[in-house]
Amino acid sequence: DDINRVGEDLKGKQNQQLTIFYDGKVSVCDVTELQARTIIKLASEEMDDKWRRTPGSTTSSEPSSSPLMSGGLSMKRSLQRFLQKRKHRIQATSPYHR
């Protein structure tokens, strides 16, 4: 039932832009909601697999550092700057902008 409902909901919708930040690169793609959900699901599963394969050792003398946590604050600031600049670019090209 849910699959049919999702399929019906997507029939009338246009593609939306999806921005992906990966491996230091930015990609913008036109995708449907279903495609975006699939991409997110696959990426999530890949991260889950990486976490499961990484051996956890509590006796290690080196502090464990999560790949997501290292530089996370600078990544957040970078993303905020990017989004703010994008907002300004969109406003500057708007026909209603003075």
CORCOR-V122402 format. One record per backbone hydrogen bond with DSSP energy under -1.0 kcal/mol. CO is the residue of the C=O (numbers start at 1). NH is the residue of the N-H. If there is no record, write none. Layout:
BEGIN
co=CO nh=NH
co=CO nh=NH
END
This chain:
BEGIN
co=1 nh=5
co=2 nh=6
co=3 nh=7
co=4 nh=8
co=5 nh=9
co=6 nh=10
co=16 nh=31
co=18 nh=29
co=20 nh=27
co=22 nh=25
co=25 nh=22
co=27 nh=20
co=29 nh=18
co=31 nh=16
co=32 nh=36
co=33 nh=37
co=34 nh=38
co=35 nh=39
co=36 nh=40
co=37 nh=41
co=38 nh=42
co=39 nh=43
co=40 nh=44
co=41 nh=45
co=42 nh=46
co=43 nh=47
co=44 nh=48
co=45 nh=49
co=46 nh=50
co=47 nh=51
co=48 nh=52
co=49 nh=53
co=50 nh=54
co=66 nh=70
co=69 nh=72
co=71 nh=75
co=72 nh=76
co=73 nh=77
co=74 nh=78
co=75 nh=79
co=76 nh=80
co=77 nh=81
co=78 nh=82
co=79 nh=83
co=80 nh=84
co=81 nh=85
co=82 nh=86
co=83 nh=87
co=84 nh=88
co=85 nh=89
co=86 nh=90
co=87 nh=91
co=88 nh=92
co=89 nh=93
co=94 nh=97
END
